Amino acid sequence: MSRFEAPEMTLRDYWSVVIHRKWLIAIAVLATVAPAIGLSLAQKPIYVADAQMLLQSRPGESLFGNDFVFTADADRLVQNEIAVLEGDIVYSQVITDLALTQDPPFVTGSADASNDVVTASVESNDPDTAAILANAYIEAYRKVKRSQAVDGLALASAELQTKVSALQAQIDELDARITTATPDEKTLLDGQRKRLADQQAVFRQRIDQVQVDSALTTGGAQLIAPAEVPTDPVAPTPTRTAALAIVVGLLLGLGAAFFVDYLDDSIRSPDDIAKLGTGLPLLAVVPTDPPPDYRPVALSRPDDRAVEAYRALRTNVAFLGFERNMQVIEITSAVPGEGKTTTASNLAVVLAQTGVKVVLIDADLRRPMVQRVFGLSRSRGLTDNLVGEPLDLTLSRLDDHLSVIGSGAVPPNPSEMLSGQRMKAFLDDLRTQFDYIIIDSAPTLPVSDAVALSRHVDGVLVVAQAGRTSAGNIRQMLANLEQVSAPVIGVVLNRARQNRRGDTAYGYGYGYGGSYGNPVAAKQADD
């Protein structure tokens, strides 16, 4: 397994994503909260009024206490009464009682499991209407139940009257027989008549009781808490709606932030370099600062902030040279356009400004740019020397300390030329003439030129452009270089964003490690 594979994210990494994508999260929250509050404020207020009634513990309401016993489950009976309250019969009774011309809101019944109290709740845009309807539903329920009870008692009374009439017919028949009966038969018939009369008296008494119960029935419920006019609406609730919208917006924003971050793995800051888990030091952070012309900014604008970053890179390279030979440095990038030529040119210039002899070689044989950067005419260069032609350095010497070797004619086989022994011999010859040899090579991923050349150099410096280079490209580039044991020495983050004070967002104090001292102090001493 390659050591350049992506490491697992930590809590700090997740927090970094949140900070980096804070505007996306803020937009998601705003896009959720604003419509939610707007719709909430545009809604009509809804008021809820509650009226409570107490159900009788048993279905009958007999004053004389001789009803038959019900064994049905109490909770089930309460739920049945709630169904009646919410039913069409009670609904129609409310319309009749209030003489309504429009359909009123429906009622919702609810009950506490610990008692037989039923709450009738009505929602309305008008608080007075809600209270009136809540009370009206309970009154309509009581009327319906009373009507049902009265009808039941009337039916029972009719049945009892039928029994009384039948007994009276039997009594009349016995009376007729008694008038013609013998004394012994009369005694027997008198006994039968007495029993029939007693039964008839019981039924007559029951009829009287039923009539009294019918007159006294209340509908099986008692209003115990009439509805009051509500003062506060239950909806809309802008505060609660806003709170819920903020939560939803945060969830959507976080999801979008992590999704965008998953899709966008571009390197934007030194922290992103550290998250790669490669272990490579960040040698310099170069701010975004467009040069006034094609020349290196170290020549055209020596006091520019970007030049300070290149001087810090120079110092760090010098530190690296304390432990191992760092004479030949190859500079490459993952893909074209990340600033490798700019970095190579400015590093060569700031090295030469210290008084050491430096030669800059354009080994990008696919798209050479060094001669254009320094304004040199195309002449013989690297490829011409590799095929055996002598190289005249006086033609490309800028001053006593810096020389530039162009690419020369573009060959059909750049990788083979750069990896061959002729290239090694050419560099060995230059080692005897110069203190530093800076090589601008081709990008690593499109072609294999930089990988082939890395076998002849002392160090490979990787350039990444902030906001453009992806973490995947850097890992793949480093993996390709690792396969040939290329001596990668560190990373330069190019075109880093500046803050409002004009500094790069993370400053210039990033060296390649602590084993050689403080890079910032060393840079200051070197300057």
C-alpha positions in Angstrom: 0.0 0.0 0.0 1.3 3.4 -1.0 2.0 5.9 1.8 0.3 8.6 -0.4 -3.2 7.2 -0.1 -5.8 9.5 1.4 -5.9 9.4 5.3 -9.1 9.1 7.3 -10.8 12.4 8.2 -10.6 13.5 11.8 -13.0 15.8 13.8 -10.6 18.7 13.0 -10.9 17.9 9.3 -14.7 18.0 9.5 -14.6 21.3 11.4 -12.2 22.6 8.7 -14.8 21.7 6.0 -17.5 23.6 8.0 -15.3 26.7 8.3 -14.2 26.6 4.6 -17.8 26.1 3.4 -19.4 28.4 5.9 -20.9 30.6 3.2 -22.5 27.6 1.5 -24.0 26.6 4.9 -25.1 30.2 5.5 -26.9 30.3 2.1 -28.6 27.0 2.8 -29.9 28.3 6.2 -31.0 31.6 4.7 -32.7 29.8 1.8 -34.6 27.7 4.3 -35.4 30.2 7.0 -36.6 33.1 4.7 -39.3 31.2 2.9 -40.4 29.4 6.1 -40.8 32.6 8.0 -42.5 34.3 5.0 -45.0 31.5 4.5 -45.6 31.4 8.3 -46.4 35.1 8.4 -48.6 34.9 5.4 -50.8 32.3 7.0 -54.0 33.2 8.8 -53.8 32.6 12.5 -55.4 29.5 13.8 -57.0 29.4 17.2 -58.0 26.3 19.2 -60.8 26.3 21.8 -61.3 23.3 24.2 -64.5 22.4 26.0 -64.7 19.4 28.4 -67.5 17.1 29.4 -67.8 14.3 31.9 -69.3 11.1 30.6 -71.5 9.0 32.9 -69.8 6.0 34.3 -72.6 3.7 33.1 -74.8 4.0 30.0 -78.2 4.2 31.8 -79.4 7.2 33.7 -82.2 5.6 35.7 -83.3 7.5 38.8 -84.3 4.2 40.4 -80.9 2.5 40.1 -82.2 -0.8 38.7 -80.4 -0.7 35.3 -78.7 -3.8 34.1 -74.9 -3.9 34.6 -72.6 -3.3 31.6 -69.3 -5.2 31.6 -67.8 -3.5 28.5 -64.3 -2.0 28.7 -64.4 1.6 30.0 -61.8 2.8 27.6 -63.6 1.3 24.7 -66.9 3.0 25.8 -65.1 6.3 26.0 -63.7 5.9 22.5 -67.2 5.0 21.3 -68.5 8.2 22.7 -65.7 10.2 21.0 -66.7 8.6 17.8 -70.2 9.8 18.3 -69.0 13.3 19.1 -67.0 13.4 15.9 -69.8 11.8 13.9 -72.1 13.2 11.2 -75.2 13.2 13.5 -73.6 15.6 16.0 -72.1 17.6 13.1 -75.6 18.1 11.6 -77.1 18.9 15.0 -74.5 21.7 15.4 -75.5 23.2 12.0 -79.2 23.0 13.0 -78.6 24.5 16.5 -76.6 27.4 15.2 -78.5 27.9 12.0 -75.3 27.9 10.0 -75.2 28.5 6.3 -71.7 27.2 5.8 -70.1 24.1 7.0 -68.3 24.6 10.3 -64.9 23.2 11.3 -64.9 19.7 12.5 -64.4 18.8 16.2 -61.6 16.6 17.5 -62.3 14.5 20.6 -59.7 13.3 23.1 -59.7 11.7 26.5 -57.4 11.0 29.4 -57.0 7.3 30.1 -57.3 8.0 33.9 -60.8 9.4 33.8 -64.0 9.8 31.7 -63.5 13.4 30.7 -63.7 14.1 27.0 -62.2 17.2 25.5 -63.8 18.7 22.4 -61.3 20.8 20.4 -62.2 23.1 17.5 -59.8 25.0 15.2 -60.9 28.3 13.6 -59.3 31.5 12.2 -61.6 33.4 14.6 -61.1 32.8 18.4 -64.8 33.6 19.2 -66.0 31.1 16.6 -63.7 28.4 18.0 -65.1 28.8 21.5 -68.7 28.9 20.3 -68.3 25.8 18.2 -66.5 23.9 20.9 -69.4 24.5 23.3 -72.0 23.9 20.6 -70.5 20.4 19.8 -70.8 19.3 23.4 -74.4 20.6 23.6 -75.2 18.9 20.3 -73.7 15.7 21.6 -75.8 15.9 24.7 -78.9 16.5 22.6 -78.2 13.6 20.3 -77.5 11.3 23.2 -80.7 12.5 25.1 -82.7 12.0 22.0 -81.4 8.5 21.6 -82.0 7.8 25.3 -85.6 9.1 25.1 -86.3 7.1 22.0 -85.0 4.0 23.8 -87.1 4.7 26.9 -90.2 5.3 24.7 -89.7 2.0 23.0 -89.3 0.3 26.4 -92.5 2.1 27.7 -94.4 0.8 24.6 -93.3 -2.7 25.2 -94.3 -2.5 28.9 -97.7 -1.1 27.9 -98.2 -4.0 25.6 -97.5 -6.3 28.5 -100.0 -4.4 30.7 -102.7 -4.7 28.0 -102.1 -8.4 27.6 -102.4 -8.9 31.3 -105.6 -6.8 31.4 -107.1 -9.0 28.7 -106.3 -12.1 30.8 -107.8 -10.4 33.9 -111.0 -9.5 32.0 -111.4 -13.1 30.9 -111.0 -14.4 34.5 -113.6 -11.8 35.7 -116.0 -13.3 33.2 -115.4 -16.8 34.3 -115.6 -15.9 38.0 -119.2 -14.7 37.7 -120.3 -18.2 36.6 -117.9 -20.3 38.6 -118.7 -22.5 41.6 -117.3 -21.5 45.0 -114.4 -23.9 44.6 -113.6 -22.7 41.1 -114.0 -19.1 42.2 -111.4 -19.5 44.9 -108.9 -20.8 42.3 -109.7 -18.2 39.7 -109.4 -15.4 42.3 -105.9 -16.6 43.1 -105.0 -16.5 39.4 -106.5 -13.0 39.0 -104.5 -11.7 42.0 -101.3 -13.0 40.5 -102.1 -11.3 37.1 -103.0 -8.1 38.8 -99.8 -8.1 40.8 -97.8 -8.5 37.6 -99.8 -5.8 35.9 -99.1 -3.5 38.8 -95.3 -4.1 38.5 -95.4 -3.3 34.8 -97.5 -0.2 35.5 -94.9 0.9 38.1 -92.1 0.3 35.6 -93.9 2.4 33.0 -94.1 5.3 35.4 -90.4 4.9 36.2 -89.5 5.0 32.5 -91.5 8.1 32.0 -89.7 9.8 34.9 -86.3 8.7 33.5 -87.3 10.0 30.1 -88.1 13.4 31.5 -84.9 13.6 33.6 -82.3 12.2 31.1 -79.4 14.6 30.4 -77.8 12.9 27.4 -75.2 10.9 29.2 -72.8 13.8 29.7 -72.2 16.9 31.8 -70.4 20.0 30.7 -67.7 20.6 33.3 -65.4 23.2 31.5 -66.9 25.4 28.8 -64.6 26.7 26.2 -63.0 30.0 26.7 -62.0 32.4 23.9 -58.4 31.7 23.1 -56.0 34.6 23.1 -52.9 33.1 21.4 -53.0 31.3 18.1 -51.5 27.8 17.8 -50.4 28.5 14.3 -48.6 30.0 12.7 -45.7 30.2 15.1 -42.9 32.2 13.4 -40.4 31.6 16.2 -40.8 27.9 16.3 -40.9 27.7 12.5 -37.7 29.7 12.3 -36.0 27.4 14.8 -37.0 24.3 12.8 -36.0 26.0 9.6 -32.6 26.8 11.0 -32.1 23.2 12.0 -33.2 21.9 8.6 -31.1 24.6 6.9 -28.1 23.6 8.9 -28.6 19.9 8.0 -29.0 20.8 4.3 -26.1 23.2 4.4 -23.8 20.7 6.2 -24.8 18.0 3.7 -24.2 20.3 0.8 -20.9 21.4 2.3 -19.5 17.9 2.8 -20.8 16.8 -0.6 -19.2 19.7 -2.4 -16.0 19.1 -0.4 -16.1 15.5 -1.4 -16.4 16.5 -5.1 -13.9 19.4 -4.7 -10.6 18.0 -3.4 -8.5 20.9 -4.6 -5.6 22.1 -2.5 -6.3 25.6 -1.2 -4.2 26.1 1.9 -1.2 24.7 3.8 -3.6 22.8 6.0 -4.8 20.9 2.9 -1.2 19.9 2.2 -0.9 18.6 5.7 -4.1 16.6 5.3 -2.6 14.7 2.4 -0.7 12.6 4.9 2.3 12.4 2.6 4.8 13.6 5.3 6.3 16.0 2.8 7.3 19.5 4.1 5.7 22.6 2.7 8.8 24.7 1.7 7.0 27.9 0.6 3.6 29.5 0.2 3.6 31.9 -2.7 0.8 34.5 -2.7 -1.2 35.5 -5.7 0.5 38.4 -7.3 0.5 38.8 -11.1 3.9 39.9 -12.4 4.1 43.2 -14.4 5.6 41.3 -17.3 6.8 37.8 -18.4 10.0 38.2 -16.4 10.4 36.6 -13.0 8.9 38.8 -10.3 12.3 38.6 -8.4 13.7 40.6 -11.3 10.9 42.9 -12.2 9.7 43.7 -8.7 12.3 42.7 -6.1 10.3 44.1 -3.1 7.2 42.2 -3.9 5.7 39.9 -1.2 6.0 37.0 -3.5 9.7 37.4 -3.7 9.9 37.0 0.1 8.2 33.6 -0.4 10.8 32.6 -2.9 13.6 33.8 -0.6 12.1 31.6 2.1 12.2 28.7 -0.4 15.8 29.5 -1.1 16.6 29.4 2.6 14.8 26.1 3.1 16.7 24.6 0.1 19.9 25.8 1.7 18.9 24.0 4.9 18.3 20.8 3.1 21.8 21.0 1.6 23.3 20.8 5.1 22.6 17.1 5.4 22.7 15.9 1.8 23.8 17.1 -1.6 21.2 19.5 -3.0 22.9 20.8 -6.1 20.6 19.6 -8.8 16.9 20.4 -8.2 14.2 19.3 -10.5 10.9 21.3 -10.3 7.7 19.7 -11.6 3.9 19.7 -11.0 1.1 17.3 -11.5 -0.5 19.0 -14.5 0.3 22.0 -16.7 -0.3 25.5 -15.6 0.4 25.2 -11.9 3.4 27.6 -11.9 6.4 25.3 -12.0 8.2 27.5 -14.6 7.5 30.6 -12.5 8.8 28.8 -9.4 12.0 27.5 -11.1 12.8 30.9 -12.7 12.3 32.9 -9.4 14.2 30.3 -7.4 17.1 30.5 -9.8 17.1 34.3 -9.6 17.0 34.5 -5.8 19.7 31.9 -5.5 21.9 33.8 -7.9 21.3 37.0 -6.0 23.2 35.5 -3.0 26.3 35.3 -5.2 26.3 31.6 -6.0 26.6 30.4 -9.6 23.2 29.1 -10.8 22.1 27.6 -14.1 18.4 27.2 -15.0 17.7 24.4 -17.5 14.4 24.2 -19.5 13.8 20.4 -19.5 10.2 20.7 -20.4 10.6 19.4 -23.9 6.9 19.4 -24.6 6.1 23.0 -23.9 9.2 25.0 -23.1 8.6 28.4 -21.5 11.9 29.5 -19.8 13.3 31.3 -22.9 10.1 33.3 -23.1 10.2 34.2 -19.4 13.7 35.6 -19.7 13.1 37.1 -23.2 15.8 35.0 -24.8 15.8 34.1 -28.5 15.4 30.5 -29.3 18.9 29.1 -29.9 20.7 25.9 -29.2 19.8 24.3 -25.9 19.5 21.1 -23.9 18.5 18.8 -26.7 21.2 20.1 -29.0 23.9 19.4 -26.4 22.4 15.9 -25.7 22.9 15.0 -29.4 26.5 16.0 -29.3 26.6 19.7 -30.2 28.8 21.9 -28.0 26.9 24.3 -25.7 27.9 28.0 -25.5 26.8 29.3 -22.1 27.9 32.8 -22.9 24.9 33.1 -25.3 22.4 32.6 -22.5 24.2 34.1 -19.4 22.1 36.8 -17.8 24.9 38.0 -15.4 27.9 36.6 -13.8 25.9 34.4 -11.5 22.8 33.2 -13.5 22.8 31.3 -16.8 19.9 29.9 -18.7 19.8 26.9 -20.9 16.8 26.6 -23.2 15.2 23.5 -24.3 16.6 23.5 -27.8 14.9 21.6 -30.6 11.9 19.5 -29.5 12.8 15.8 -29.9 10.4 12.9 -30.8 11.5 10.9 -27.7 11.9 13.3 -24.7 11.6 10.7 -22.0 14.3 8.5 -23.4 16.7 11.5 -23.9 16.1 12.8 -20.3 16.7 9.4 -18.7 19.7 8.4 -20.7 23.4 8.5 -19.8 24.0 11.6 -22.0 21.7 13.6 -19.7 23.6 12.3 -16.6 26.9 13.2 -18.2 25.7 16.6 -19.1 24.5 17.3 -15.5 27.8 15.9 -14.1 29.6 18.4 -16.3 27.4 21.3 -15.1 28.0 20.2 -11.5 31.7 21.2 -11.9 30.7 24.7 -13.2 27.7 25.7 -11.0 26.7 25.7 -7.4 23.0 25.1 -8.2 21.4 23.5 -11.2 17.6 24.3 -11.4 15.7 22.2 -13.9 12.2 23.1 -15.1 10.7 19.7 -16.1 7.4 18.7 -17.7 4.3 17.9 -15.6 4.3 14.5 -14.1 0.9 13.1 -14.9 0.5 13.8 -18.6 3.9 12.5 -19.6 6.7 10.5 -18.0 9.5 13.0 -18.7 9.8 14.3 -15.1 9.8 10.8 -13.7 12.5 9.7 -16.1 14.6 12.8 -15.3 14.3 12.4 -11.5 16.9 9.6 -11.5 19.7 12.1 -12.2 18.8 14.9 -9.7 19.4 15.4 -6.0 15.9 16.6 -5.2 12.5 17.0 -6.8 10.4 20.0 -5.8 6.7 19.7 -6.3 4.6 22.8 -7.2 0.8 22.9 -6.5 -1.5 25.7 -7.4 -3.9 26.7 -4.7 -7.5 26.2 -5.8 -6.6 24.2 -8.9 -4.4 21.3 -8.0 -6.5 18.4 -6.6 -5.4 16.1 -3.8 -5.9 13.1 -6.1 -3.4 14.5 -8.6 -0.8 15.2 -6.0 -1.1 11.7 -4.6 -0.9 10.2 -8.0 2.1 12.3 -8.9 3.9 11.4 -5.7 3.1 7.8 -6.2 4.6 7.9 -9.7 7.7 9.5 -8.3 7.9 7.0 -5.5 7.9 4.1 -7.9 11.3 5.2 -9.2 12.5 6.3 -5.7 12.7 9.9 -6.8 14.1 12.2 -4.0 11.1 14.4 -3.5 12.1 17.1 -1.0 8.9 19.1 -0.5 6.0 21.1 -1.9 5.5 24.7 -3.0 2.0 26.1 -2.7 1.6 28.6 -5.5 -0.9 31.4 -6.0 -2.2 31.2 -2.4 -5.0 33.5 -1.4 -4.1 36.7 0.4 -6.0 38.1 3.4 -7.1 41.7 3.8 -3.7 42.7 5.2 -2.0 41.5 2.0 -0.4 38.4 3.6 -1.0 34.9 2.5 -3.7 33.4 4.6 -1.2 31.2 6.4 1.9 33.4 6.3 5.4 32.6 5.2 6.7 30.7 8.2 6.3 27.2 6.8 9.6 25.3 6.6 10.3 21.7 5.8 10.7 20.5 9.4 12.1 21.3 12.8 15.3 19.3 12.7 17.2 22.2 11.0 15.9 25.1 13.1 13.4 27.8 12.6 12.9 28.6 8.8 11.6 32.1 9.5 14.6 33.1 11.6 17.0 31.5 9.1 15.4 33.4 6.2 15.7 36.6 8.1 19.4 35.9 8.8 19.9 35.0 5.2 18.4 38.2 3.9 
